[in-house]
Amino acid sequence: MLNIFQAILDFFSRNQVALTIILSPLISLFTVWIIKREDRKLKELELKNTLTQKEHEHKLATTINKTQHERIVYGQLIKILGDIQQLDVELSSNCVNTDCVLDAVNNFNISFKKHRDEVAQNQILLTNRTISELYSFYGLMSSMQIELKNILHDNKYEFAHYIVTSYSSEMARNILKLHDELSSQISDIEELSPFINCCGKPAEKWIEDEYNKYKRIEEANRKLRLMDGMKSDINIDKNLVFQELKSN
């Protein structure tokens, strides 16, 4: 094997032209391969940079879009709080009958629905935690509306102002939590007491006591009605059994 290799070297050393003829295409092929490889690497790098740039642009656009949606949501919640403030004003100024309370509540519900629909159209990019706080806000709103509906049914319009004032403070605190989630700013609630009490001063203690007494009585009556309903069902079942036995 060594002799063959030595013979080849001797041949090319005596025939430089043959060596040139053989090596020239090989060198050309090698050069083309190197160029293509570098060109492929360059294109891959350009593609990677393009994808990275597009990804960055997408993230930037998403961030800007998310911020816009958050501002709309927060703005609508502030408007809802403003509507609650207006409701408080209407209930506390010469509102001395059920019709007055009903008109004020109906006007509020119309405006609230408009703001809620606007929030629904812009909450898609909110975080799960923010959406959870948002629905906590809606939960407070629903509870307030239910209690207002109950006192209207029982003709206890004098408690309407107390209900709105007490719930508005809780909803204001909820909006502050949403504000912290949206803007990543930590707010001291103690420093924001004017915002929390935006929708009227806290009710006097005797009003709160009277309302709690009313709620206890209503809860007791509800349980009594439930028990009466269960007794009626039992009596109906007994009558059906008696009729079946009689027919047999």
ZIQUI-V907012 format. One record per pair of residues at least 12 apart in sequence whose ideal C-beta (glycine too) atoms are under 10 Angstrom apart, sorted by the first residue. I is the first residue (numbers start at 1). J is the second residue. Records with the same first field share a line. If there is no record, write none. Layout:
BEGIN
I = J ; J
END
This chain:
BEGIN
62 = 125
63 = 125
65 = 124 ; 125
66 = 124 ; 125 ; 126 ; 127 ; 182
67 = 125 ; 182 ; 183
68 = 122 ; 125
69 = 119 ; 121 ; 122 ; 123 ; 124 ; 125 ; 126 ; 182
70 = 122 ; 123 ; 125 ; 126 ; 127 ; 130 ; 178 ; 179 ; 181 ; 182 ; 183
71 = 122 ; 182 ; 183
72 = 118 ; 119 ; 121 ; 122 ; 123
73 = 115 ; 118 ; 119 ; 120 ; 121 ; 122 ; 123 ; 125 ; 126 ; 130 ; 131 ; 134 ; 178 ; 182
74 = 119 ; 122 ; 130 ; 175 ; 178 ; 179 ; 181 ; 182 ; 183
75 = 115 ; 118 ; 119 ; 122
76 = 112 ; 114 ; 115 ; 116 ; 117 ; 118 ; 119 ; 120 ; 121 ; 122 ; 123
77 = 115 ; 116 ; 119 ; 134 ; 137 ; 171 ; 172 ; 174 ; 175 ; 178 ; 179 ; 182
78 = 115 ; 172 ; 175 ; 179 ; 195 ; 198
79 = 111 ; 112 ; 114 ; 115 ; 118 ; 119
80 = 108 ; 111 ; 112 ; 114 ; 115 ; 116 ; 119 ; 137 ; 138 ; 141 ; 171 ; 175
81 = 115 ; 137 ; 168 ; 171 ; 172 ; 174 ; 175 ; 195 ; 198 ; 199
82 = 111 ; 115 ; 198 ; 199
83 = 107 ; 108 ; 109 ; 110 ; 111 ; 112 ; 114 ; 115 ; 199
84 = 108 ; 111 ; 112 ; 141 ; 144 ; 164 ; 165 ; 167 ; 168 ; 171 ; 172 ; 198 ; 199 ; 200
85 = 164 ; 168 ; 172 ; 198 ; 199 ; 200
86 = 104 ; 107 ; 108 ; 111 ; 199
87 = 101 ; 104 ; 105 ; 107 ; 108 ; 109 ; 111 ; 112 ; 144 ; 148 ; 160 ; 161 ; 164 ; 168 ; 199 ; 200
88 = 104 ; 108 ; 160 ; 161 ; 164 ; 165 ; 168 ; 198 ; 199 ; 200 ; 201
89 = 104 ; 161 ; 164 ; 199 ; 200
90 = 103 ; 104 ; 105 ; 107 ; 108 ; 160 ; 161 ; 164
91 = 104 ; 105 ; 108 ; 148 ; 157 ; 158 ; 159 ; 160 ; 161 ; 162 ; 163 ; 164 ; 165 ; 200
92 = 160 ; 161 ; 164 ; 165 ; 200 ; 201
93 = 161
95 = 157 ; 158 ; 160 ; 161
96 = 157 ; 158
97 = 155 ; 157 ; 158
98 = 151 ; 152 ; 153 ; 154 ; 155 ; 156 ; 157 ; 160
99 = 152 ; 157
100 = 157 ; 160
101 = 148 ; 151 ; 152 ; 155 ; 156 ; 157 ; 158 ; 159 ; 160 ; 161 ; 163 ; 164
102 = 148 ; 149 ; 152 ; 157 ; 160
104 = 148 ; 160 ; 161 ; 164
105 = 144 ; 145 ; 148 ; 149 ; 152 ; 160 ; 164
108 = 144 ; 145 ; 148 ; 164
109 = 145 ; 148
112 = 138 ; 141 ; 145
116 = 138 ; 141
119 = 134 ; 137 ; 138
120 = 134
123 = 135
126 = 178 ; 181 ; 182
127 = 181 ; 182
129 = 177 ; 178 ; 181
130 = 177 ; 178 ; 180 ; 181 ; 182
131 = 178 ; 181
132 = 177 ; 181
133 = 174 ; 175 ; 176 ; 177 ; 178 ; 179 ; 180 ; 181 ; 182
134 = 174 ; 175 ; 177 ; 178 ; 181
136 = 170 ; 171 ; 174 ; 177 ; 178
137 = 170 ; 171 ; 172 ; 173 ; 174 ; 175 ; 177 ; 178
138 = 171 ; 174
139 = 170 ; 171 ; 174
140 = 167 ; 168 ; 169 ; 170 ; 171 ; 173 ; 174
141 = 167 ; 170 ; 171 ; 174
143 = 163 ; 167 ; 170
144 = 163 ; 164 ; 166 ; 167 ; 168 ; 170 ; 171
145 = 163 ; 167
146 = 163
147 = 159 ; 160 ; 162 ; 163 ; 164 ; 166 ; 167 ; 211 ; 215
148 = 160 ; 163 ; 164 ; 167
150 = 163 ; 214 ; 215 ; 218
151 = 163 ; 211 ; 214 ; 215 ; 218
153 = 218
154 = 214 ; 217 ; 218 ; 221
156 = 210 ; 211 ; 214 ; 218
158 = 207 ; 210 ; 211 ; 214
159 = 203 ; 207 ; 208 ; 210 ; 211 ; 214 ; 215
161 = 200 ; 203 ; 207
162 = 200 ; 202 ; 203 ; 204 ; 207 ; 208 ; 210 ; 211
163 = 203 ; 211
164 = 199 ; 200 ; 203
165 = 197 ; 199 ; 200 ; 201 ; 202 ; 203 ; 207 ; 208
166 = 199 ; 200 ; 202 ; 203 ; 207 ; 208 ; 211
167 = 199
168 = 196 ; 197 ; 198 ; 199 ; 200
169 = 193 ; 195 ; 196 ; 197 ; 198 ; 199 ; 200 ; 202
170 = 196
171 = 196 ; 198 ; 199
172 = 189 ; 192 ; 193 ; 194 ; 195 ; 196 ; 197 ; 198 ; 199
173 = 189 ; 192 ; 195 ; 196
175 = 195 ; 196 ; 198
176 = 188 ; 189 ; 192 ; 195 ; 196
177 = 189
179 = 192 ; 195
END
